[in-house]
Amino acid sequence: MASDRVVLIGDVITATGVLHLGLGAVTFAGPLGDMARAGVVNSMGAFADRQAMLWYFVAGGFLLTAGLTIRWLRKRTGIAPLPLGWGLMVIAALGAAVAPVSGFWLVLVEGVLLVVLGRTRREVAADV
């Protein structure tokens, strides 16, 4: 069923966000500890590792939120959010262009799947 695929892609994107946050906690354990010792508030400064850590967590948080939102939308409407799929595709394509050895490729696939599911909107809506 198409509606099951919408739920599945929501789960996959949620898992990607959780994975990103977990990897960020491990990868940036040093900067996180430094910021904690500095009192967190206004602890970013000009430290490149802290800035990278922030964006890593922002991206993970966005993916987590997006995945949960997809699931929420599906349960209420049965529809995959087509604009979110296009947005993920554009962001991931740009990211993959500047960082080809990265997880952007996974997000690109997730965006493509959302666009495909969003284009089968009538089929998805009929399943609810």
C-alpha positions in Angstrom: 0.0 0.0 0.0 1.2 3.5 -0.8 0.2 4.8 2.6 2.4 2.2 4.3 5.3 3.5 2.2 4.6 7.0 3.4 4.9 5.8 7.0 8.0 3.8 6.2 9.8 6.8 4.6 8.8 8.9 7.7 10.4 6.2 9.8 13.5 6.1 7.6 14.0 9.9 7.8 13.4 9.8 11.5 16.0 7.1 11.9 18.4 9.2 9.8 18.0 12.1 12.1 18.5 9.9 15.2 21.6 8.4 13.6 22.9 11.9 12.7 22.4 13.1 16.3 24.1 10.0 17.7 27.1 10.2 15.4 27.3 13.9 16.2 27.4 13.2 19.9 30.3 10.7 19.4 32.2 12.7 16.7 31.9 16.0 18.6 32.3 14.7 22.1 35.3 17.0 22.6 33.7 20.2 21.5 30.5 19.3 23.4 32.5 18.9 26.6 34.4 22.1 26.0 31.1 24.0 25.5 29.6 22.4 28.7 32.7 23.5 30.7 32.4 27.0 29.2 28.8 27.2 30.5 27.0 26.5 27.2 25.5 30.0 26.8 27.6 32.1 24.4 30.2 29.3 24.3 30.4 29.0 20.4 32.9 31.7 19.8 35.1 31.4 16.8 35.8 27.7 17.4 35.4 25.9 14.0 34.8 22.6 15.7 32.0 24.0 17.8 30.4 25.6 14.8 30.6 22.4 12.8 29.0 20.5 15.8 26.1 23.0 15.9 25.3 22.5 12.2 25.6 18.8 12.5 23.1 18.8 15.4 20.8 21.3 13.5 20.7 19.0 10.5 20.0 15.9 12.6 17.3 17.7 14.5 15.7 18.8 11.2 15.7 15.3 9.8 14.2 13.9 13.0 11.5 16.6 13.0 10.9 16.1 9.3 10.5 12.3 9.7 8.1 12.7 12.6 6.1 15.3 10.6 5.8 13.0 7.6 4.3 10.3 9.9 2.0 12.8 11.5 0.8 14.1 8.1 0.2 10.6 6.9 -1.9 9.6 9.9 -4.1 12.7 9.4 -4.2 13.1 5.7 -2.7 10.0 4.0 -0.5 12.3 1.9 3.2 12.5 1.5 4.5 16.1 1.8 5.8 16.8 -1.8 7.4 20.2 -1.0 9.5 18.6 1.8 10.6 15.9 -0.7 11.8 18.6 -3.2 13.5 20.5 -0.4 15.4 17.5 0.8 16.4 16.7 -2.8 17.8 20.2 -3.4 19.6 20.5 -0.1 21.0 17.0 -0.4 22.1 17.5 -4.0 24.0 20.7 -3.1 25.5 19.0 -0.1 26.6 16.0 -2.1 28.2 18.3 -4.7 30.4 19.9 -2.1 30.9 16.8 0.1 30.6 13.8 -2.1 31.8 11.4 0.6 29.0 12.0 3.0 25.5 11.0 4.1 23.9 13.5 1.7 23.3 10.7 -0.7 21.0 8.9 1.7 19.0 12.1 2.2 18.8 12.6 -1.6 17.3 9.1 -1.9 14.8 9.9 0.9 13.8 13.2 -0.9 13.3 11.3 -4.2 11.1 8.8 -2.5 9.0 11.5 -0.9 8.6 13.2 -4.3 7.5 9.9 -5.9 5.1 9.3 -3.0 3.8 12.8 -3.2 3.1 12.5 -6.9 0.9 9.4 -6.1 -1.2 11.6 -3.8 -4.6 10.3 -4.9 -3.6 6.7 -4.4 -2.2 7.5 -0.9 -5.3 9.6 0.1 -7.6 6.8 -1.0 -5.9 4.3 1.4 -6.9 6.3 4.5 
